[in-house]
Amino acid sequence: MFSCYIIYSKKLDRYYIGYTENIEQRLIQHNSGVSTFTAKAQDRVLVYEELFESREAASKREREIKKKKSRNHIAWLIKTKNIKD
């Protein structure tokens, strides 16, 4: 399974959207500085996740979310489909 995910840094007050096959390992990478785009903060938490059977589907969903370029849309996604569901 592949995940399209959104992580949030309270320190930077910023969201990051991505996709991966291993969400736990990817979050560790984000918080340890391995991922240069998210290296400025080590307080990132998973706030949203959707599961897909293929890498292509997860990547497509990531692009759809990024294409919106809207913090309001991200907030709406998080509110309507919380990771605890």
N, CA and C of each residue as an Amber inpcrd file, in Angstrom:
protein
   255
   0.8420000  -1.1930000   0.0000000   0.0000000   0.0000000   0.0000000
   0.8850000   1.2540000   0.0000000   0.3790000   2.2830000  -0.6240000
   1.0640000   3.5620000  -0.6830000   0.1950000   4.6210000  -0.0240000
   0.8420000   5.5960000   0.5850000   0.1380000   6.6690000   1.2790000
   0.3890000   8.0010000   0.6030000  -0.6570000   8.7820000   0.4730000
  -0.5300000  10.2060000   0.1900000  -0.7510000  10.8440000   1.5520000
   0.1510000  11.7350000   1.9520000   0.0970000  12.2300000   3.3230000
   0.3440000  13.7260000   3.4030000  -0.0810000  14.2860000   4.5090000
   0.2060000  15.6800000   4.8390000   0.7960000  15.6870000   6.2370000
   1.9510000  16.3460000   6.3800000   2.5540000  16.5230000   7.6980000
   2.5830000  18.0120000   8.0040000   2.6500000  18.3240000   9.2890000
   2.5720000  19.7160000   9.7260000   3.6860000  20.0120000  10.7180000
   4.2940000  21.1910000  10.5710000   5.2790000  21.6770000  11.5310000
   4.6900000  22.8750000  12.2610000   4.5160000  22.7410000  13.5580000
   4.0080000  23.8470000  14.3590000   5.0380000  24.9770000  14.4090000
   6.3110000  24.6250000  14.5050000   7.3840000  25.6170000  14.5710000
   7.3610000  26.5450000  13.3570000   7.1870000  25.9690000  12.1750000
   7.1620000  26.7650000  10.9370000   5.7550000  27.1510000  10.5040000
   4.7470000  26.5290000  11.1100000   3.3510000  26.7040000  10.7180000
   3.1930000  26.4190000   9.2270000   3.7220000  25.2520000   8.8120000
   3.7010000  24.8750000   7.3940000   3.3120000  23.4120000   7.2420000
   2.6490000  23.1520000   6.1090000   2.2810000  21.7940000   5.7350000
   3.2280000  21.2990000   4.6440000   3.3880000  19.9910000   4.5870000
   4.1420000  19.3490000   3.5180000   3.2940000  18.1910000   3.0190000
   3.1770000  18.0700000   1.7060000   2.3770000  17.0190000   1.0820000
   3.3200000  16.0790000   0.3430000   3.1330000  14.7900000   0.5160000
   3.9780000  13.8220000  -0.1670000   3.2830000  12.4850000  -0.3030000
   4.0230000  11.5150000  -0.8530000   3.5190000  10.1480000  -0.9100000
   4.6780000   9.1990000  -0.6530000   4.3490000   8.0280000  -0.1540000
   5.3840000   7.0580000   0.2180000   4.7830000   5.6740000   0.3490000
   5.6610000   4.6850000   0.3860000   5.2310000   3.3120000   0.6400000
   5.3220000   2.9710000   2.1240000   6.1170000   3.7350000   2.8780000
   6.3080000   3.4630000   4.3010000   6.2070000   4.7850000   5.0680000
   5.0470000   5.0860000   5.5620000   4.7920000   6.3830000   6.2010000
   5.6040000   6.5630000   7.4800000   5.7810000   5.5120000   8.2550000
   6.5370000   5.6420000   9.5030000   7.9930000   6.0190000   9.2200000
   8.6060000   5.3020000   8.2800000   9.9970000   5.5890000   7.9250000
  10.1340000   6.9800000   7.3010000   9.1750000   7.3550000   6.4860000
   9.2430000   8.6650000   5.8230000   9.1390000   9.7940000   6.8430000
   8.3000000   9.6550000   7.8410000   8.1750000  10.6800000   8.8780000
   9.4900000  10.8120000   9.6590000  10.1380000   9.6930000   9.9320000
  11.4480000   9.7280000  10.5930000  12.4440000  10.4870000   9.7230000
  12.4260000  10.2270000   8.4230000  13.3210000  10.9380000   7.5070000
  13.0580000  12.4380000   7.5170000  11.8010000  12.8230000   7.4970000
  11.4600000  14.2530000   7.5310000  11.9830000  14.9150000   8.8050000
  11.8290000  14.2460000   9.9230000  12.2020000  14.8370000  11.2040000
  13.6840000  14.7290000  11.5420000  14.4220000  13.9260000  10.7880000
  15.8460000  13.7760000  11.0730000  16.7300000  14.6040000  10.1460000
  16.1300000  15.3030000   9.1910000  16.9070000  16.1310000   8.2800000
  17.3630000  15.4150000   7.0270000  17.0100000  14.1400000   6.8500000
  17.3700000  13.4040000   5.6340000  16.7130000  14.0510000   4.4190000
  15.4890000  14.4770000   4.5950000  14.7680000  15.1590000   3.5270000
  15.1120000  16.6490000   3.5950000  15.8460000  17.1470000   2.6260000
  16.3370000  18.5300000   2.6910000  15.2070000  19.5630000   2.6710000
  14.0920000  19.2590000   2.0070000  13.0000000  20.2260000   1.9310000
  12.3560000  20.4530000   3.2880000  12.3890000  19.4510000   4.1560000
  11.7540000  19.5730000   5.4690000  12.7680000  19.6220000   6.6000000
  14.0250000  19.8700000   6.2970000  15.0910000  19.8210000   7.3060000
  15.0700000  20.9900000   8.2960000  14.3440000  22.0500000   8.0140000
  14.3440000  23.2340000   8.8840000  13.6340000  23.0130000  10.2140000
  12.8200000  21.9770000  10.2920000  12.0880000  21.7090000  11.5360000
  12.0380000  20.2080000  11.7890000  12.1310000  19.8380000  13.0400000
  12.0710000  18.4240000  13.4080000  10.8380000  18.0970000  14.2380000
   9.8110000  18.9100000  14.0760000   8.5910000  18.7030000  14.8630000
   7.3970000  18.2960000  13.9970000   7.6640000  17.7290000  12.8550000
   6.5840000  17.3990000  11.9150000   5.7690000  16.2190000  12.4170000
   4.4460000  16.3580000  12.2920000   3.5200000  15.2960000  12.7000000
   2.5790000  14.9980000  11.5420000   2.1710000  13.7450000  11.4570000
   1.2380000  13.3070000  10.4330000  -0.1570000  13.8080000  10.7980000
  -0.7850000  14.5540000   9.8820000  -2.1220000  15.0790000  10.1460000
  -3.1630000  14.5500000   9.1670000  -2.7040000  13.8940000   8.0920000
  -3.6310000  13.4000000   7.0720000  -2.9740000  12.2750000   6.2920000
  -3.7400000  11.2470000   5.9840000  -3.2300000  10.1260000   5.1920000
  -4.3560000   9.4750000   4.4170000  -4.0820000   9.1810000   3.1490000
  -4.9800000   8.3940000   2.3070000  -4.1730000   7.2150000   1.7810000
  -4.7720000   6.0430000   1.7340000  -4.0860000   4.8420000   1.2680000
  -4.5030000   4.4870000  -0.1530000  -3.5220000   4.0030000  -0.9370000
  -3.7460000   3.6120000  -2.3270000  -3.0340000   2.3060000  -2.6010000
  -3.5240000   1.5580000  -3.5690000  -2.9090000   0.2800000  -3.9200000
  -1.6990000   0.4340000  -4.8190000  -1.5510000   1.5890000  -5.4840000
  -0.4230000   1.7620000  -6.3950000   0.3090000   3.0770000  -6.1410000
   1.5720000   3.1000000  -6.5050000   2.3880000   4.3070000  -6.4120000
   1.7970000   5.4010000  -7.3090000   1.3410000   5.0070000  -8.4850000
   0.7870000   5.9630000  -9.4420000  -0.4400000   6.6730000  -8.8760000
  -1.3150000   5.9360000  -8.2130000  -2.5240000   6.5290000  -7.6390000
  -2.1720000   7.4880000  -6.5000000  -1.2270000   7.1100000  -5.6570000
  -0.8070000   7.9760000  -4.5510000  -0.1480000   9.2420000  -5.0890000
   0.6790000   9.0920000  -6.1070000   1.3470000  10.2370000  -6.7210000
   0.3390000  11.1760000  -7.3750000  -0.6510000  10.6060000  -8.0310000
  -1.7020000  11.4140000  -8.6640000  -2.4620000  12.2300000  -7.6190000
  -2.7810000  11.5990000  -6.4930000  -3.5090000  12.2970000  -5.4240000
  -2.6530000  13.4150000  -4.8300000  -1.3580000  13.1500000  -4.6530000
  -0.4490000  14.1820000  -4.1570000  -0.4780000  15.4010000  -5.0890000
  -0.3900000  15.1600000  -6.3910000  -0.4160000  16.2610000  -7.3580000
  -1.7380000  17.0170000  -7.3130000  -2.8490000  16.3030000  -7.1330000
  -4.1650000  16.9530000  -7.0470000  -4.2080000  17.9190000  -5.8640000
  -3.7150000  17.4710000  -4.7220000  -3.7310000  18.3250000  -3.5280000
  -2.8120000  19.5200000  -3.7210000  -1.6080000  19.2890000  -4.2290000
  -0.6560000  20.3770000  -4.4370000  -1.1500000  21.3850000  -5.4650000
  -1.8800000  20.9010000  -6.4590000  -2.3880000  21.7680000  -7.5260000
  -3.3610000  22.8200000  -6.9830000  -4.0660000  22.4820000  -5.9290000
  -5.0200000  23.4250000  -5.3200000  -4.3090000  24.6550000  -4.7540000
  -3.0830000  24.4690000  -4.2700000  -2.2960000  25.5610000  -3.6730000
  -3.1160000  26.3610000  -2.6670000  -3.8080000  25.6360000  -1.8160000
  -4.7160000  26.2950000  -0.8820000  -4.5820000  25.7150000   0.5220000
  -4.2070000  26.5630000   1.4390000  -4.1350000  26.1570000   2.8460000
  -5.5400000  25.8290000   3.3650000  -6.5360000  26.5360000   2.8650000
  -7.9190000  26.2630000   3.2710000  -8.3510000  24.8730000   2.8230000
  -7.9530000  24.4650000   1.6350000  -8.2920000  23.1270000   1.1480000
  -7.6100000  22.0600000   2.0050000  -6.3600000  22.2890000   2.3570000
  -5.6460000  21.3440000   3.2180000  -6.3390000  21.2430000   4.5690000
  -6.7210000  22.3710000   5.1480000  -7.4280000  22.3700000   6.4350000
  -8.7480000  21.6150000   6.3180000  -9.4390000  21.7770000   5.2090000
 -10.6990000  21.0840000   4.9790000 -10.4710000  19.5740000   4.8900000
  -9.4270000  19.1670000   4.1550000  -9.1050000  17.7360000   4.0610000
  -8.8470000  17.1410000   5.4350000  -8.0440000  17.8310000   6.2110000
  -7.6890000  17.3410000   7.5490000  -8.9340000  17.2280000   8.4210000
  -9.7950000  18.2250000   8.3240000 -11.0100000  18.2390000   9.1450000
 -11.9890000  17.1420000   8.7320000 -12.1360000  16.9120000   7.4320000
 -13.1490000  15.9660000   6.9580000 -12.6750000  14.5260000   6.9400000
 -11.3730000  14.3070000   6.8690000 -10.8710000  12.9360000   6.8350000
  -9.6820000  12.8280000   7.7720000  -9.9480000  12.8970000   9.0240000
  -8.9110000  12.8290000  10.0480000  -8.2450000  11.4640000  10.0290000
  -6.9370000  11.4150000  10.3320000  -6.1990000  10.1450000  10.2960000
  -6.6960000   9.1490000  11.3400000  -7.4640000   9.5900000  12.2980000
  -7.9980000   8.6840000  13.3070000  -9.2150000   7.9270000  12.8040000
  -9.7760000   8.3290000  11.6490000 -10.9570000   7.6670000  11.0960000
 -10.6520000   6.2750000  10.6050000
